[in-house]
Amino acid sequence: MKILVTGATGKLGSKVVNHLLKTVSPSDLVVSVRNPEKAEHLKARGIEIRQGDFDQPETLKSAFSGIDRLLIISADGDNETRIRQHANAVKAAHEADVKFIAYTSVGHASESTLFLAPVHRGTEATILKTGIPYTFLRNNWYLENEIGGIQGVLAGAPWVTSAGMGKVGWALQKDYAEAAANVLSGSGHENMIYELSGQARTQGELVAALEKVLGTSVPVQQVDDATYADIMKNSGIPEFIIPMLVNIQSDIREGALEIESNDFEKLLGHPVTPIEEALAQIVSTL
């Protein structure tokens, strides 16, 4: 059985590969990357490297040839670009006669109001149209997305948010990666949708956990969206990123990431990394 992971040199993809290597022979693993030179370390581990660019569909059909189980990791970029790139990947998988597709989606994609949801809703629909057996891994929110805020706290800044009492199901990328790897290497996951969410917490509850890790008090500054944008701009965040950050805060405030599910633990076979331990792991890398 040949398993292929796209984006395998990225933050999530590399973690998926590492987890797969615990249960799958390197000879059964293939990775598809835009720049094969960046994957030389994987080649040295016995993994086949193929060149595949979501913006160059002609590369994808050959990259996916002979693959039984495919993980499409959602791409970066604006919504329009990502929808096009994902459609290219799904079409290539269909043309290459891939037998199974796992896709990293977002929580409650089919009805979510999250500004990122249209990308995932569209991609899920495109996969469904192929008739290929699938698993939708509806990831909530990576705790690593909060590294900027954690770095600010370590530098003496308050935790700034406009998300109010909105809750998020944060979890570490390594947990999401392990869940994806278990689906790819396991059985019984065909035509399944998994809502992968850690315990839903407010910004204040997240900061309370961070305070325990740091052993110090962290002030939380609740602001409106306009003030949040100004603070992000004054902190040096590139202007083109700020609207996305404001949208995320707004969507959280409206409950878009407040998702309760035990699917995560079912796929992992153990609890999600406890929030204080997860934060401690992140802090140790900063």
N, C-alpha and C positions, 0 to 999 in steps of 0.2 A: 504493500500500500504506500503510495507516494503522497506526502503531505507538503503543501506549499504555503509559505507565509509571505505576504506582500509587505513592503516597508520594513524589512527585517533588520535594517540598520538604525531604525528609529527607536525612540524611547520605549514604546510599548512593544513593538515588534521584536526587538532584541530580547526583551524579557520573556516573550512567548517562546522564542526559540530555545532559550536557556531552560525553560520548564519542560519543553518537549524532549530535550536531550536526556532528561531523567528517566524517560520511559520508552523513547523511540530511538531506534538505531540511526546514526547520522546518514547512513546510506538510504534511508527512507525519507529524509528531509530535503526539501528544495526551498530556496528563497529567491524571490523576485525583487530586484532593486534597480533603481535608476542608474546608479553608478557602481558597477561591479567592483571597482578598485576599493571602495569603502567596505566591501564584504570579504576581503582577503582573510581576515581573522576567522571567518566562518568556514571558508574553504579549507583552511588549515585544520579544522575540526572534522573534516570529512563530509561537509554539507555541499551539495551541488548549488552553484550560483548561476542564476539566469538574469539576463538584462530585461527589464520590463518597465516601461514608462507609461503611466496612466494618460499622458498627453500624446503618446505615440501608439495608437491602437495596434499598429502592425507588429509591434514588439510583444504584445500581450498574448496573442494566440499561440505563438511559439513558446513563450514563457510558461503558459499553462498546459501545454501539450503533455499528455500522459499522466496528468495529475488526478488523483482520486478525491482528495479532500483539500479544499482551498480556504484560506482565511484572508478575506479582504479587510484590511485595516483602513478605516476611513482616512481620507487625505486631508491635508491642511489647505487653507485658502478661503476665498469668499464662497458664498453659497452656490453661485452660478458655476464657478469653476469646479467645485467639488461634485456637483450633480453630474456635470459632463464627464469628469474623470471616472466617477463610479460607474456610470452607464457604459463607458468604454470597457472597464474591467469586467462587468457582468456579461456584456455581449461577447467578449473574448472567451470567457469561461464557458459560455453556451456553445460557441463555435468549436472550442477545444474538447467538448464532451466531458467536462469536469463532472464528477459524480455527486459532489456535495459542496455547498458554500456556507461558510460561517462569516458573519459580517458584524463588525463593531458599530452598533447603532447607538441610540440615546434613549434614556428612560421614557416610557410611554410614547414612543415616536409617532404612533398612528394618530394620537389626539393631542400631543403636547403643544403648548403655546410657546415653548422655548424658541428663541429666534434661530437656533441651529436646527430645529426639528425638521423643516422642509427638506433639507438635504437627506436626512435619514429616512424620512417618510417616503420620499421619491425613490431612494435606492432600494428600500425594502420592497416597494411595489414592482420595481424593475426585476428584482430577483424572483419574486413570485410569478411573474409572467413567463419566466423561462421554464417553469415546471421542475427545476432542479431542486432536490431536497436541500433544506436550509436549516440553519440556526441563526436567529437574530440575538446577538449579545447586546442587550440594551443597557449600556454602561451609564451610570449616574454621573459622577463627577470625580475626577482625579484629585486626591489631596495635594498632589504636586502642583496643581494649578494655583495653590495658595502660597507658593514659595516666595513670591514677591512681597506679600503681606508679612510673612514670617521674617523675611530679611529686614523689612522696615522696623518690625518690633525689636529685633536684635540690635538695630541701630538706634533704638530709643524712641521710635515713633509710635503713636497709638495705632490700634487696629481700626481702619476706616472702612465703613460700609454704608451703603444705602439700601441694603436688603431687608432692613427691618427685622421682623420676627420670622421671615421665610426660612424654611429648613432645607438642608442639603444632605444627601446620602453619601458623604465623602468616603473614599477608600483609596488605598495605595494602588499605583499602577501594577505592582507585582501581584496583587490579588486578582485584579482584572486579567492579567496575563496568564496566571495559573488557571483561572476559570476557562479561558479560551483554549489553552493547551489541553485541558481535560476533555473539552468537547471534541477537539480535533483527533485526539488519540483514543477516545472512548467510543461507546456505542449507545444507541437508543436516543440520540439527540436530533434525529431527523424531524424537520418541520415543527421545531420548537422555538418558542420565544421566551427568553429568560430576562427578567427584570433584575439587574445586578445593582444593588444599592446597599451601602452600609446603613447603619442606624441614622435616621434623619435627625439633624441637629441645626439649631440656629447659629448665627455667627457668634453670639454671646457664649453659647455652649461650647463651640469650638475653641474660643479664646480661653474659656475656663480650663479646658484640657491643656491648652498650651501653657497657661500659667503654672500648672502643676509640673509640667516638664521643665520649664525654665526656673521654677522656684521664685518667681517674682510676679508682681502685679502688672497687668497689661490693660490700660484704659481702652475702652471701646468707644469710638466716635461715630455715632449715628447721624447721617447727613441726608440731604435730598440728592437726587440724581445730578442736578446742575453743580452742586457743591462738590460732589464726588468727582465729577469730570474735571473740575478746576484743580482739585487736590492731586489727581493723577497727572494732569498736565504739568503742574508745578514740581512734581517729583521726578520729572524727566521721562515719563512714559511717552513713546512716540504718538503723535496726534492721531494717526490713522488707526491705532489700536483702541483708543479711548472709547469710541462709540460701542465697540464690541463689549468692552468691560462694563459700560453703563447698562447695556442691554442684559448682560448676565445678572447684574445686581437687581435690575427691575424684574426679570423673569423669576429669580429666586424669591423676591418679595411677594410675587403673585402665586407662589406655590408650585412652580413648574418642576422643581427637583425634589419635592417632598413626596417620596415614594417609599412605601413599606412593602417589603417582599423578603421571603426566605430563600429565594432562588440562588443567591450567592453562596450561602452555606451548603446548599444541596450540591452545587457544582464543585465546590472546593473540597467537600468532605470534612470540613472543619470551620470554625468561626472566622470571620474576617478579622484581620489584624486589629486589635483594640486601638482606639483612637489615640490614647496617650503614647502607646508603644509606636504607633505609626508616626506621630509627630516627632517623637524622640529620634526615630530613624532619619527623618528629614533634617532635623536640626543638626544631627551629627555630621551631615554632609556639607553644611553651610560654613 
